[in-house]
Amino acid sequence: MNRSIGKIGEEYAKKCLLEKKYKFVKANYYSRFGEIDLIFLDNQELVFIEVKARKSNFFGSGEESLTLSKKRKIIKTLLYFLNSASKKQFRSWRIDLISVKLNYQNKLLKISHLKNI
């Protein structure tokens, strides 16, 4: 996927979550296991967000593109994040998927938020 499309999708996802009153924690968290696109707080629950941005469904929809391998990497990465000293107070967490559909001018056509995937 084109990096710029991914970044644009993450910005739309971030805006969507802020409108839902989620609290922003971090973007593009990296560990040796992988990356988490966005981390937010929904009340007292940490939410790890995978963002999939697409201009077409030629290679499948955003929802279809989240593989078991990618889910495993997300889980390893979020556990690494949670095990850092400052994050141990969080007991509740979930993984969400936000699928962003863009037109050819990178304008938002549709955004879907799937909770607790």
C-alpha positions as a Markdown table, in Angstrom:
| # | Residue | x | y | z |
|---|---|---|---|---|
| 1 | Met | 0.0 | 0.0 | 0.0 |
| 2 | Asn | 1.1 | 3.5 | -0.7 |
| 3 | Arg | 2.4 | 5.1 | 2.5 |
| 4 | Ser | 0.7 | 8.4 | 1.8 |
| 5 | Ile | -2.7 | 6.6 | 1.5 |
| 6 | Gly | -2.1 | 4.9 | 4.8 |
| 7 | Lys | -1.2 | 8.3 | 6.5 |
| 8 | Ile | -4.3 | 9.9 | 5.0 |
| 9 | Gly | -6.4 | 7.0 | 6.3 |
| 10 | Glu | -4.9 | 7.3 | 9.8 |
| 11 | Glu | -5.8 | 11.1 | 9.9 |
| 12 | Tyr | -9.4 | 10.4 | 8.9 |
| 13 | Ala | -9.6 | 7.6 | 11.5 |
| 14 | Lys | -8.1 | 9.9 | 14.2 |
| 15 | Lys | -10.6 | 12.6 | 13.4 |
| 16 | Cys | -13.5 | 10.1 | 13.6 |
| 17 | Leu | -12.4 | 8.9 | 17.0 |
| 18 | Leu | -11.9 | 12.4 | 18.4 |
| 19 | Glu | -15.4 | 13.2 | 17.3 |
| 20 | Lys | -16.6 | 10.2 | 19.3 |
| 21 | Lys | -14.8 | 11.7 | 22.3 |
| 22 | Tyr | -12.1 | 9.1 | 22.5 |
| 23 | Lys | -8.8 | 10.5 | 24.0 |
| 24 | Phe | -5.7 | 10.3 | 21.8 |
| 25 | Val | -2.7 | 8.5 | 23.3 |
| 26 | Lys | -0.2 | 7.7 | 20.5 |
| 27 | Ala | 0.1 | 7.3 | 16.8 |
| 28 | Asn | 2.4 | 4.8 | 15.0 |
| 29 | Tyr | 3.7 | 2.9 | 18.0 |
| 30 | Tyr | 6.6 | 0.6 | 17.0 |
| 31 | Ser | 8.2 | -2.3 | 18.7 |
| 32 | Arg | 10.4 | -5.1 | 17.4 |
| 33 | Phe | 7.2 | -7.1 | 16.9 |
| 34 | Gly | 5.3 | -4.6 | 14.7 |
| 35 | Glu | 3.4 | -1.4 | 14.6 |
| 36 | Ile | 0.1 | -0.2 | 16.0 |
| 37 | Asp | -1.4 | 2.6 | 13.9 |
| 38 | Leu | -3.3 | 4.5 | 16.6 |
| 39 | Ile | -3.8 | 4.1 | 20.4 |
| 40 | Phe | -6.8 | 5.8 | 22.1 |
| 41 | Leu | -8.5 | 5.7 | 25.4 |
| 42 | Asp | -12.3 | 5.0 | 25.4 |
| 43 | Asn | -13.4 | 5.8 | 29.0 |
| 44 | Gln | -10.9 | 3.6 | 31.0 |
| 45 | Glu | -10.3 | 1.2 | 28.2 |
| 46 | Leu | -7.2 | 1.3 | 25.9 |
| 47 | Val | -8.1 | 0.9 | 22.3 |
| 48 | Phe | -5.5 | -0.3 | 19.8 |
| 49 | Ile | -6.5 | 0.7 | 16.3 |
| 50 | Glu | -5.5 | -0.9 | 13.1 |
| 51 | Val | -6.3 | 1.4 | 10.1 |
| 52 | Lys | -6.8 | 0.0 | 6.6 |
| 53 | Ala | -7.2 | 2.6 | 3.9 |
| 54 | Arg | -8.3 | 1.7 | 0.3 |
| 55 | Lys | -9.1 | 3.5 | -2.9 |
| 56 | Ser | -10.6 | 0.4 | -4.4 |
| 57 | Asn | -11.4 | -3.2 | -3.4 |
| 58 | Phe | -9.2 | -4.7 | -6.1 |
| 59 | Phe | -7.0 | -6.3 | -3.3 |
| 60 | Gly | -9.9 | -6.8 | -1.0 |
| 61 | Ser | -11.6 | -4.5 | 1.5 |
| 62 | Gly | -9.9 | -3.1 | 4.5 |
| 63 | Glu | -11.8 | -5.6 | 6.7 |
| 64 | Glu | -10.7 | -8.5 | 4.5 |
| 65 | Ser | -7.1 | -7.5 | 4.6 |
| 66 | Leu | -6.6 | -8.0 | 8.3 |
| 67 | Thr | -4.9 | -11.3 | 8.4 |
| 68 | Leu | -4.3 | -13.7 | 11.3 |
| 69 | Ser | -0.6 | -13.0 | 11.0 |
| 70 | Lys | -1.2 | -9.2 | 11.3 |
| 71 | Lys | -3.5 | -9.8 | 14.3 |
| 72 | Arg | -0.7 | -11.8 | 16.0 |
| 73 | Lys | 1.8 | -8.9 | 15.4 |
| 74 | Ile | -0.7 | -6.4 | 16.8 |
| 75 | Ile | -1.2 | -8.5 | 20.0 |
| 76 | Lys | 2.5 | -8.9 | 20.5 |
| 77 | Thr | 3.1 | -5.2 | 20.0 |
| 78 | Leu | 0.2 | -4.2 | 22.3 |
| 79 | Leu | 1.5 | -6.6 | 25.0 |
| 80 | Tyr | 4.9 | -5.0 | 24.7 |
| 81 | Phe | 3.3 | -1.5 | 25.0 |
| 82 | Leu | 1.3 | -2.6 | 28.1 |
| 83 | Asn | 4.3 | -4.1 | 29.8 |
| 84 | Ser | 6.1 | -0.8 | 29.9 |
| 85 | Ala | 6.2 | 0.6 | 33.4 |
| 86 | Ser | 4.0 | 3.6 | 32.8 |
| 87 | Lys | 1.2 | 1.5 | 31.2 |
| 88 | Lys | 0.7 | -1.2 | 33.8 |
| 89 | Gln | -2.4 | 0.7 | 35.3 |
| 90 | Phe | -4.5 | -0.3 | 32.2 |
| 91 | Arg | -6.3 | -3.5 | 32.8 |
| 92 | Ser | -8.9 | -3.3 | 30.1 |
| 93 | Trp | -8.0 | -3.1 | 26.4 |
| 94 | Arg | -9.4 | -4.1 | 23.0 |
| 95 | Ile | -8.4 | -4.1 | 19.3 |
| 96 | Asp | -10.5 | -2.2 | 16.8 |
| 97 | Leu | -10.3 | -1.9 | 13.0 |
| 98 | Ile | -11.1 | 1.2 | 11.1 |
| 99 | Ser | -11.6 | 0.8 | 7.4 |
| 100 | Val | -11.3 | 4.0 | 5.3 |
| 101 | Lys | -12.5 | 4.2 | 1.7 |
| 102 | Leu | -11.0 | 7.1 | -0.3 |
| 103 | Asn | -11.8 | 8.4 | -3.7 |
| 104 | Tyr | -9.1 | 9.0 | -6.3 |
| 105 | Gln | -8.6 | 12.5 | -4.9 |
| 106 | Asn | -8.0 | 11.1 | -1.4 |
| 107 | Lys | -11.3 | 12.4 | -0.1 |
| 108 | Leu | -13.3 | 10.3 | 2.4 |
| 109 | Leu | -16.0 | 8.2 | 0.9 |
| 110 | Lys | -16.8 | 5.9 | 3.8 |
| 111 | Ile | -15.4 | 5.0 | 7.2 |
| 112 | Ser | -16.2 | 1.9 | 9.2 |
| 113 | His | -15.3 | 1.3 | 12.8 |
| 114 | Leu | -15.4 | -2.4 | 13.9 |
| 115 | Lys | -14.9 | -2.8 | 17.7 |
| 116 | Asn | -13.2 | -5.6 | 19.5 |
| 117 | Ile | -12.1 | -7.6 | 16.5 |
